[in-house]
Amino acid sequence: MNVYHFKKGTEICNYSYPSNILSIRLNRQRLLVCLEESIYIHNIKDMKLLKTLLDIPPNPTGLCALSINHSNSYLAYPGSQTTGEIVLYDGNSLKTVCTIAAHEGSLAALAFNSSGSRLASASEKGTVIRVFSVPDGQKLYEFRRGMKRYVTISSLVFSMDSQFLCASSNTETVHIFKLEHLANSRPEEPSTWSGYMGKVFMAATNYLPAQVSDMMNQDRAFATGRLNFSGQKNICTLSTIQKLPRLLVASSDGHLYIYNLDPQDGGDCVLIKTHSLLGSGTTEESQENDLRPSLPQSYAATVARPSASSASTVPGYSEDGGALRGEVIPEHEFATGPVCLDDENEFPPVSIRNP
């Protein structure tokens, strides 16, 4: 593993490990190197090895997740090769926090929200996605991605405000779930006939087999994005661009798809741009010529975020700082806040026309 200063282009340090590196995760405090049967935890400031988690269950895909919040460094990794058990580990105190029995089958995806207060998981079946509170490991939400077929979840990510959870797989559909209420919260007194029937229906689930009852209590997708391909590995994210929520999907064939997301009504996300990430970097136009919203102003007002144009320069960050090989990385090298996705200067190279 080589660690470089990305502005100077100089190598900070390099480390060797006894077997293949399967994945690397880092935040502003810790750097994790995941091997098949061990995880190495480094201090990001001086790259000192703080802890080695040995004899973990075989993890051939290097599945693990690290919270990105500056005040915590929770690590999640599979606690079993055959069941969906999650080990939650505190990277600051270097102690195991708890073990979560998340799924019956083996784990396929793990993701923390931006504050490190929630953890999402999916199994190899890919039909059910669950969200747990951190650090106590209590189940908060349960979503059903589908029932007709098993899929391979390739990407699982929260929005920065933790209101939405996005999941993509090897199918042509990207699912977005809304985290708006606890799974076990129900209104005490229904105010309408449909509400009354819903309460009766939910009460009936108490007399049904557990598997059927659980299925009825699972929430469905709030919104979906339709891809024009299937069978390819892809990753997704939810971002705010020009003060509007967007779904971004990058496919393994080198294309980036950008969709509009309606945060109020959900439904089908509208594809507005397709970008080629290979070759000349030219873009293919879709239904719209740019990313300007075609929806009413009232909709834009409901999802507007404070402008981050003044945040393109992060205070406290040294432009010419850095560490040469073998030196300790100084404290001022670490930015004080997250990347502002509202700021077009910090967004990946996407061509946006001005009105």
N, C-alpha and C positions, 0 to 999 in steps of 0.2 A: 504494500500500500504506500503510495506517494502522496504527500500533502504539499500543495503549492499555494503560494501567494498569488491570487488571481490577477491582481493589477500589475505587480512587478514581474510576474512570470518566473519567480524563483522558487526553488524547492525548499520547503521548511524542514521536512524530515521524511524518512521512509522506514517502514517496518516490514518484517517478514513473519509469516505465520506457518504453523505446521501442516496446514492443509488448505484447500482452495477457499478463497474468500467468496462467499455467496451473496452478501449484501453489506452495505455500509449505511449507517444512519448518524446524523449529527444535529445538534442544536448549538446554542451559544455557550453551553457548559460541558457537554459530553460528546464523545465520538464513539460509536459502537461498530465493531467489526464482527460480523456473524459468520461462523463456520458451521459445518454440519452438526457438530456435537459440542460446540463451545461458543461463548460470546465474550469478547474482550472489550472492556470499558476503559476509555482514555479520558483524561482531563484535557479539554480542548485548548486551554491556555498554554500549557507547556507540553502537551502530548504524553504526559506521564501515564503509565499503565496503572490504573487504580484497582481493578478487579478483573478476574477471569472466572466466568461461570462455566465450570467444567461438568461433564457428564450430563448435559441436558439431553432430553429425548431426541433421537435423530430428526433433523430438520433439513431435509434435502433441498428445499427451495430457499432456505435462508429467510424464512418468514419472521419478521419482527417489526415493531413499531416503537418510535420514540416521540414523546411529547415535545412540542417546540416552544412552549411557554418558558420565559426566562426564569420564572420562580420555581419551576419543578422540572425534573428529568425522569419521568416515569417511562419504564421500558415494559413492553408486553411481548411475550413469545409463547409458542406452544408448550404446554406442559405434558403432552402425550402425543404419541405418533398415531394412535388409533381413535382417540376421542377428541372432542373440541374443547379441551381444557386450556385455559389461559393463565399463565403466570404473570402477575403484576409485580414489578420490581422497581424499587426507588433508587435511581441512579445517583442521587445526592448522598443519601445515608448508606447506600450500598447494602440494603436489606430487602428481603422479600416482603411485599405488602400483603398480598392475598392470592388465592387461587380461585378462578371463576370457572364454573361448569357451564360453558356457553352453548355448546352444541353436542349432539350425539356423535356426529361424524367428525373427521379430521378438519382442522382449520385451513382456510384458503386465503383469508384476507383479514388484516387488522388495521385500524386507523384511530388516532386520537383527534379530538377537536383542538382548536387553536389555544385554548386555555388549559388543556390537559385535564379537564374535569369530566370528560366523557370518552368512552372507548367503544368503537363499533367493530363488529366481527361478522364473518360469514364462513360457512363450512364449505367443504368440497362439493356438496350437492348444489349449493348456490340458490336454494329456494327461500331461505329465511335469513334475514339480517337482524341482529340484535344490537342494542345500545345499552351500555352499563355505566353507572356512575363511578367516578374515580375519586378517592382511593378505596371506597368500601365495596365496590363490585356488585352493587344492586342493579337488577335489570330495570331499565326505565322505559324502553321502547322495543317493539317487536314488529318487523315489517315483513311482508311476504312479497318476494320478487316475482315469483311465478309458481305454477303447479304442474304445467304440462311436461316439462323436461328439466333435467339437471343441467347446469351450466357451470362454467369456470369463471368465477369472479376475478377479473384482472386488476380492478382498481376500485378503491373504496375511500371516499374523502368527504369531510365536512366542509360546509361553507365557513368563511371566516367568522361570521356572527353566530354560528352553530344552530341556525334555524333550519338548514337543509342538510341532507345526507345524500350523496350521489354514488351510484354503483354502476360500473360497466362490466361487461363479460364478453364471451366469444359469440354472443348473438348480435342481432342488428338493433337491439333496443337498449338505451341507457335509462335507468330508473332514477328518479329523484324523489326522496321522501321528505315530508315536512315534520319537524319535531315540535309540534305545537301543543301537545298535551300528553300527560302520562298515560301509558297503556291501560292502567286500571282505574282511570278517573272516568266516572259516568255521572250525568246529571241526576240529582236526587228526585226532582219532580218534572216529568216531561210536560211541555207546554202545548204540544200539538198532538194530533192523532198519530202522525208518523213517529213522533218521539215516543209516544206511549207504546206503539207496536215494537219500536226498537228496543225499549226497555224489557218488554215481554220476551223478545227474541234473545236478548242477552241473558235473561234469567234462565231461559231454557237450556242454555249451554252448560249450566251447572249439572244437568242430568244426562248429558251426553258423554261419550268416552273422552278421555283427556286429549287425545290427538285431534279429535273433531272440534272440541271446545277451544283448544289453542288456535286452530286454524281460523275459527270465526272471530277471535279476538285480535287477529293480526291485521294491521293497517296496510292498505294497498298504496301503490305509488301515487304521489301527488302530481307529478309531471313526468313526461317521457321525451327522450330525444331519439329520433329514428335515423339510423345510419344506413348508407347505401351498400353496406357490405356486412359480412359475418365471417366468423372463423379466424379473424385476425386479432392479435393482442393489441389492446389499446389502453390508454390512461385518460382519466377525465378529471376535471376540476370545475369548481364554481367560483366565479370571479365577478367583481363589479367593475365594469368598463364604461366610461362616460356616464357614470352615476346610475347605470342600469345593470341588473343581474344578468350574467351570461353563463351558458354552459359551454365549456371548451373540451373537445375530445381530440386527442392526438393518436393516430393509428400507426402501426408498425411499418406501413408502406410509405411513410413520410408525409402525411397530410394532417392538417389541423382544421377542425370543423368548429365553427362558432355559431351558437344558437341563442336566440332570445328566450328568456325564461320569465313567465308571468308569475310573480310571487304571491299574487292574490288568488287567482283562479286555477293556476297550474295548467294541466292539459298537455297537448302536444307542443313541444318547443319548436320554434320556427328557425330553420337553417338560414343564416344571413350571409355567411362567408365561408369559403373553402380556400385554404392556403397550402401551397406546396412548400414543404420544408427542405426539399432537395433541389439540386441543380441550380437554376438561375434565381429561384425564389419568387417566381412570378405567381400571381394569384388568379384563381378562377372565380369569376363573378357568379353569384347565385341569384336569389330572388331580389336582393337589394344591392345598390351600388356602393353603400357604405354602411357604417355601424350606427347611423343616426336612427333614433327610435321612430317607428311609424305609428306608435300607439298614442292615445290622447295624452295631453299634458298632465291630467289628473293622475294617470298611472305613473308617469315619470316622477311626479311629486311624492308619491307614496314610497318610492324606493330610493329617493335621492340621498346621497351621502355627502358629508362635508367635503369640500374641495381639498385635495391633497397636493395641489400644485406647488405649495410652499414647502412641501416635505421632501422634494427631490434631493435636497442636500441634508443629510442627517447630521445634526450637531454632535460634536464629540468624535467624529470619525476622522482619522488621520489619513490624508491623501497619500503622503509619502512615508507613512509608517510601515511596519512589517518586521519580519524576523528572518534573518539569514539562517542557513542550515545550522542546527544545533543550538540556536538561541531560544530563549523563552519568549513567547509571544506577548507583547505588552498589553496591558489592560485596555488602552485606548484604541486598540485595533478592532474592537468589537462594537458593532453598531448598536445603538440604544433602543431601537424599535423595529417592528416588522416592516417588510416591503409594502409600500402603499400601492395597491393595485389600481387605485383610482388615477394615479399619476401616469399619464401616457409615456413619460420619459422612462419609467421603470417597467413598462409592459414589454413583453417579448416583441421582436421585430415584426409588427403587423402594420401594413400600410393602411392609414386612415386618411381619407380625404376631408379637408375642411369644407364647411358649407359655403 
